[in-house]
Amino acid sequence: MKSHQTAQTMKPATAAKKLGVYLPATPASFQEGVVSRAELNELQADPPQWLRDLRNDGPHPRPVVAAKLGVSIAGLARGGVTEALTTAQIDELKNDRPEWLEKERATQAEVRKETARIKKKNAEQAEKADKA
């Protein structure tokens, strides 16, 4: 018996998230339809001009803004950044270096150090358990 396979589709919001773009900035045709897995793969492999422009200039969704600034999404919120930002706005923040951004970058650096420490500790414990 062979099962009938249907094309896997996703909502535009899911596709935008996978593409790393801000949904309200995408064309209406993208926002109003559904996106198949094949269409998503095609957009990733050969992005149209609108997608290249969004990725380069923004506006960018909060996860992308946070990554470009080197802070967490929660850190953005604490800094009062709740909307999507363009690349120019992100660059301006980087150049202005407001106090909240410096504080959040330091916090993020501490979180990364702690995560690395815990990972190393767990690896050492696993190694000891393997030898025992």
Rosetta constraint file for C-alpha pairs under 8 A:
AtomPair CA 7 CA 36 HARMONIC 6.62 0.50
AtomPair CA 7 CA 37 HARMONIC 7.34 0.50
AtomPair CA 8 CA 36 HARMONIC 5.69 0.50
AtomPair CA 8 CA 37 HARMONIC 5.73 0.50
AtomPair CA 9 CA 34 HARMONIC 6.33 0.50
AtomPair CA 9 CA 35 HARMONIC 5.38 0.50
AtomPair CA 9 CA 36 HARMONIC 4.10 0.50
AtomPair CA 9 CA 37 HARMONIC 5.95 0.50
AtomPair CA 10 CA 14 HARMONIC 6.21 0.50
AtomPair CA 10 CA 15 HARMONIC 6.53 0.50
AtomPair CA 10 CA 34 HARMONIC 5.80 0.50
AtomPair CA 10 CA 35 HARMONIC 5.32 0.50
AtomPair CA 10 CA 36 HARMONIC 6.26 0.50
AtomPair CA 10 CA 37 HARMONIC 7.61 0.50
AtomPair CA 11 CA 15 HARMONIC 6.44 0.50
AtomPair CA 11 CA 33 HARMONIC 7.56 0.50
AtomPair CA 11 CA 34 HARMONIC 5.23 0.50
AtomPair CA 11 CA 35 HARMONIC 6.38 0.50
AtomPair CA 12 CA 16 HARMONIC 5.98 0.50
AtomPair CA 12 CA 23 HARMONIC 7.48 0.50
AtomPair CA 12 CA 30 HARMONIC 6.56 0.50
AtomPair CA 12 CA 31 HARMONIC 5.50 0.50
AtomPair CA 12 CA 32 HARMONIC 7.33 0.50
AtomPair CA 12 CA 33 HARMONIC 6.77 0.50
AtomPair CA 12 CA 34 HARMONIC 5.84 0.50
AtomPair CA 12 CA 35 HARMONIC 6.30 0.50
AtomPair CA 13 CA 17 HARMONIC 6.17 0.50
AtomPair CA 13 CA 23 HARMONIC 6.19 0.50
AtomPair CA 13 CA 31 HARMONIC 7.68 0.50
AtomPair CA 14 CA 18 HARMONIC 6.27 0.50
AtomPair CA 15 CA 19 HARMONIC 6.12 0.50
AtomPair CA 15 CA 35 HARMONIC 6.75 0.50
AtomPair CA 15 CA 40 HARMONIC 6.85 0.50
AtomPair CA 16 CA 20 HARMONIC 5.98 0.50
AtomPair CA 16 CA 21 HARMONIC 5.25 0.50
AtomPair CA 16 CA 22 HARMONIC 6.52 0.50
AtomPair CA 16 CA 23 HARMONIC 5.63 0.50
AtomPair CA 17 CA 21 HARMONIC 6.21 0.50
AtomPair CA 17 CA 22 HARMONIC 7.57 0.50
AtomPair CA 17 CA 23 HARMONIC 7.89 0.50
AtomPair CA 19 CA 44 HARMONIC 7.12 0.50
AtomPair CA 20 CA 55 HARMONIC 7.42 0.50
AtomPair CA 20 CA 60 HARMONIC 7.68 0.50
AtomPair CA 20 CA 61 HARMONIC 7.15 0.50
AtomPair CA 20 CA 64 HARMONIC 6.93 0.50
AtomPair CA 21 CA 25 HARMONIC 7.88 0.50
AtomPair CA 21 CA 26 HARMONIC 7.77 0.50
AtomPair CA 21 CA 51 HARMONIC 7.84 0.50
AtomPair CA 21 CA 54 HARMONIC 6.54 0.50
AtomPair CA 21 CA 55 HARMONIC 6.51 0.50
AtomPair CA 21 CA 58 HARMONIC 7.63 0.50
AtomPair CA 21 CA 59 HARMONIC 7.74 0.50
AtomPair CA 21 CA 60 HARMONIC 5.86 0.50
AtomPair CA 21 CA 61 HARMONIC 6.03 0.50
AtomPair CA 22 CA 26 HARMONIC 6.91 0.50
AtomPair CA 22 CA 54 HARMONIC 7.92 0.50
AtomPair CA 22 CA 58 HARMONIC 7.64 0.50
AtomPair CA 22 CA 59 HARMONIC 6.35 0.50
AtomPair CA 22 CA 60 HARMONIC 5.41 0.50
AtomPair CA 22 CA 61 HARMONIC 4.78 0.50
AtomPair CA 22 CA 84 HARMONIC 7.33 0.50
AtomPair CA 23 CA 31 HARMONIC 6.97 0.50
AtomPair CA 24 CA 31 HARMONIC 7.62 0.50
AtomPair CA 25 CA 54 HARMONIC 7.63 0.50
AtomPair CA 25 CA 59 HARMONIC 6.91 0.50
AtomPair CA 26 CA 30 HARMONIC 6.44 0.50
AtomPair CA 26 CA 31 HARMONIC 6.69 0.50
AtomPair CA 26 CA 50 HARMONIC 7.53 0.50
AtomPair CA 26 CA 51 HARMONIC 7.78 0.50
AtomPair CA 26 CA 54 HARMONIC 7.90 0.50
AtomPair CA 27 CA 31 HARMONIC 6.50 0.50
AtomPair CA 27 CA 50 HARMONIC 7.82 0.50
AtomPair CA 28 CA 32 HARMONIC 6.01 0.50
AtomPair CA 29 CA 33 HARMONIC 6.47 0.50
AtomPair CA 30 CA 34 HARMONIC 7.69 0.50
AtomPair CA 30 CA 35 HARMONIC 7.92 0.50
AtomPair CA 35 CA 39 HARMONIC 6.06 0.50
AtomPair CA 35 CA 40 HARMONIC 6.51 0.50
AtomPair CA 36 CA 40 HARMONIC 6.23 0.50
AtomPair CA 37 CA 41 HARMONIC 6.15 0.50
AtomPair CA 38 CA 42 HARMONIC 6.17 0.50
AtomPair CA 39 CA 43 HARMONIC 6.13 0.50
AtomPair CA 40 CA 44 HARMONIC 6.21 0.50
AtomPair CA 41 CA 45 HARMONIC 6.03 0.50
AtomPair CA 42 CA 46 HARMONIC 5.77 0.50
AtomPair CA 42 CA 47 HARMONIC 7.26 0.50
AtomPair CA 43 CA 47 HARMONIC 4.62 0.50
AtomPair CA 43 CA 48 HARMONIC 6.93 0.50
AtomPair CA 47 CA 51 HARMONIC 5.80 0.50
AtomPair CA 47 CA 52 HARMONIC 6.23 0.50
AtomPair CA 48 CA 52 HARMONIC 6.43 0.50
AtomPair CA 49 CA 53 HARMONIC 6.05 0.50
AtomPair CA 50 CA 54 HARMONIC 6.16 0.50
AtomPair CA 51 CA 55 HARMONIC 6.15 0.50
AtomPair CA 52 CA 56 HARMONIC 6.14 0.50
AtomPair CA 53 CA 57 HARMONIC 5.73 0.50
AtomPair CA 53 CA 58 HARMONIC 7.18 0.50
AtomPair CA 54 CA 58 HARMONIC 4.55 0.50
AtomPair CA 54 CA 59 HARMONIC 6.51 0.50
AtomPair CA 54 CA 60 HARMONIC 7.34 0.50
AtomPair CA 55 CA 60 HARMONIC 7.35 0.50
AtomPair CA 56 CA 87 HARMONIC 7.12 0.50
AtomPair CA 57 CA 86 HARMONIC 5.81 0.50
AtomPair CA 57 CA 87 HARMONIC 5.04 0.50
AtomPair CA 57 CA 88 HARMONIC 7.34 0.50
AtomPair CA 58 CA 85 HARMONIC 6.69 0.50
AtomPair CA 58 CA 86 HARMONIC 4.38 0.50
AtomPair CA 58 CA 87 HARMONIC 5.71 0.50
AtomPair CA 59 CA 84 HARMONIC 5.56 0.50
AtomPair CA 59 CA 85 HARMONIC 4.97 0.50
AtomPair CA 59 CA 86 HARMONIC 4.17 0.50
AtomPair CA 59 CA 87 HARMONIC 7.05 0.50
AtomPair CA 60 CA 64 HARMONIC 5.96 0.50
AtomPair CA 60 CA 65 HARMONIC 6.09 0.50
AtomPair CA 60 CA 84 HARMONIC 5.35 0.50
AtomPair CA 60 CA 85 HARMONIC 5.49 0.50
AtomPair CA 60 CA 86 HARMONIC 5.95 0.50
AtomPair CA 60 CA 87 HARMONIC 7.52 0.50
AtomPair CA 61 CA 65 HARMONIC 6.28 0.50
AtomPair CA 61 CA 83 HARMONIC 7.91 0.50
AtomPair CA 61 CA 84 HARMONIC 5.20 0.50
AtomPair CA 61 CA 85 HARMONIC 7.35 0.50
AtomPair CA 62 CA 66 HARMONIC 5.94 0.50
AtomPair CA 62 CA 73 HARMONIC 6.53 0.50
AtomPair CA 62 CA 76 HARMONIC 7.92 0.50
AtomPair CA 62 CA 82 HARMONIC 7.64 0.50
AtomPair CA 62 CA 83 HARMONIC 7.23 0.50
AtomPair CA 62 CA 84 HARMONIC 5.97 0.50
AtomPair CA 62 CA 85 HARMONIC 7.89 0.50
AtomPair CA 63 CA 67 HARMONIC 6.19 0.50
AtomPair CA 63 CA 72 HARMONIC 7.96 0.50
AtomPair CA 63 CA 73 HARMONIC 6.19 0.50
AtomPair CA 64 CA 68 HARMONIC 6.12 0.50
AtomPair CA 65 CA 69 HARMONIC 6.17 0.50
AtomPair CA 65 CA 84 HARMONIC 7.47 0.50
AtomPair CA 65 CA 85 HARMONIC 6.79 0.50
AtomPair CA 65 CA 90 HARMONIC 7.13 0.50
AtomPair CA 66 CA 70 HARMONIC 5.92 0.50
AtomPair CA 66 CA 71 HARMONIC 5.08 0.50
AtomPair CA 66 CA 72 HARMONIC 5.54 0.50
AtomPair CA 66 CA 73 HARMONIC 5.56 0.50
AtomPair CA 66 CA 75 HARMONIC 7.94 0.50
AtomPair CA 66 CA 76 HARMONIC 6.57 0.50
AtomPair CA 67 CA 71 HARMONIC 6.27 0.50
AtomPair CA 67 CA 72 HARMONIC 7.34 0.50
AtomPair CA 68 CA 90 HARMONIC 7.52 0.50
AtomPair CA 69 CA 90 HARMONIC 7.15 0.50
AtomPair CA 69 CA 94 HARMONIC 7.00 0.50
AtomPair CA 69 CA 101 HARMONIC 7.91 0.50
AtomPair CA 69 CA 105 HARMONIC 7.91 0.50
AtomPair CA 70 CA 105 HARMONIC 5.91 0.50
AtomPair CA 70 CA 108 HARMONIC 7.31 0.50
AtomPair CA 71 CA 75 HARMONIC 5.92 0.50
AtomPair CA 71 CA 76 HARMONIC 6.98 0.50
AtomPair CA 71 CA 101 HARMONIC 7.69 0.50
AtomPair CA 71 CA 104 HARMONIC 5.78 0.50
AtomPair CA 71 CA 105 HARMONIC 5.31 0.50
AtomPair CA 71 CA 107 HARMONIC 7.99 0.50
AtomPair CA 71 CA 108 HARMONIC 5.75 0.50
AtomPair CA 72 CA 76 HARMONIC 6.47 0.50
AtomPair CA 72 CA 104 HARMONIC 7.60 0.50
AtomPair CA 72 CA 108 HARMONIC 6.75 0.50
AtomPair CA 73 CA 77 HARMONIC 6.56 0.50
AtomPair CA 74 CA 78 HARMONIC 6.22 0.50
AtomPair CA 75 CA 79 HARMONIC 6.12 0.50
AtomPair CA 75 CA 104 HARMONIC 5.71 0.50
AtomPair CA 76 CA 80 HARMONIC 6.32 0.50
AtomPair CA 76 CA 81 HARMONIC 5.11 0.50
AtomPair CA 76 CA 82 HARMONIC 6.99 0.50
AtomPair CA 77 CA 81 HARMONIC 5.29 0.50
AtomPair CA 77 CA 82 HARMONIC 5.76 0.50
AtomPair CA 78 CA 100 HARMONIC 7.92 0.50
AtomPair CA 79 CA 100 HARMONIC 5.58 0.50
AtomPair CA 79 CA 101 HARMONIC 7.01 0.50
AtomPair CA 85 CA 89 HARMONIC 5.90 0.50
AtomPair CA 85 CA 90 HARMONIC 6.47 0.50
AtomPair CA 86 CA 90 HARMONIC 6.29 0.50
AtomPair CA 87 CA 91 HARMONIC 6.10 0.50
AtomPair CA 88 CA 92 HARMONIC 6.12 0.50
AtomPair CA 89 CA 93 HARMONIC 6.28 0.50
AtomPair CA 90 CA 94 HARMONIC 6.26 0.50
AtomPair CA 91 CA 95 HARMONIC 6.18 0.50
AtomPair CA 92 CA 96 HARMONIC 6.01 0.50
AtomPair CA 93 CA 97 HARMONIC 5.83 0.50
AtomPair CA 93 CA 98 HARMONIC 7.03 0.50
AtomPair CA 97 CA 101 HARMONIC 6.24 0.50
AtomPair CA 97 CA 102 HARMONIC 6.53 0.50
AtomPair CA 98 CA 102 HARMONIC 6.59 0.50
AtomPair CA 99 CA 103 HARMONIC 6.22 0.50
AtomPair CA 100 CA 104 HARMONIC 6.06 0.50
AtomPair CA 101 CA 105 HARMONIC 6.04 0.50
AtomPair CA 102 CA 106 HARMONIC 6.24 0.50
AtomPair CA 103 CA 107 HARMONIC 6.23 0.50
AtomPair CA 104 CA 108 HARMONIC 6.06 0.50
AtomPair CA 105 CA 109 HARMONIC 6.15 0.50
AtomPair CA 106 CA 110 HARMONIC 6.30 0.50
AtomPair CA 107 CA 111 HARMONIC 6.28 0.50
AtomPair CA 108 CA 112 HARMONIC 6.24 0.50
AtomPair CA 109 CA 113 HARMONIC 6.24 0.50
AtomPair CA 110 CA 114 HARMONIC 6.13 0.50
AtomPair CA 111 CA 115 HARMONIC 6.09 0.50
AtomPair CA 112 CA 116 HARMONIC 6.17 0.50
AtomPair CA 113 CA 117 HARMONIC 6.17 0.50
AtomPair CA 114 CA 118 HARMONIC 6.19 0.50
AtomPair CA 115 CA 119 HARMONIC 6.12 0.50
AtomPair CA 116 CA 120 HARMONIC 6.12 0.50
AtomPair CA 117 CA 121 HARMONIC 6.13 0.50
AtomPair CA 118 CA 122 HARMONIC 6.08 0.50
AtomPair CA 119 CA 123 HARMONIC 6.16 0.50
AtomPair CA 120 CA 124 HARMONIC 6.21 0.50
AtomPair CA 121 CA 125 HARMONIC 6.23 0.50
AtomPair CA 122 CA 126 HARMONIC 6.11 0.50
AtomPair CA 123 CA 127 HARMONIC 6.13 0.50
AtomPair CA 124 CA 128 HARMONIC 6.24 0.50
AtomPair CA 125 CA 129 HARMONIC 6.17 0.50
AtomPair CA 126 CA 130 HARMONIC 6.17 0.50
AtomPair CA 127 CA 131 HARMONIC 6.39 0.50
AtomPair CA 128 CA 132 HARMONIC 6.28 0.50
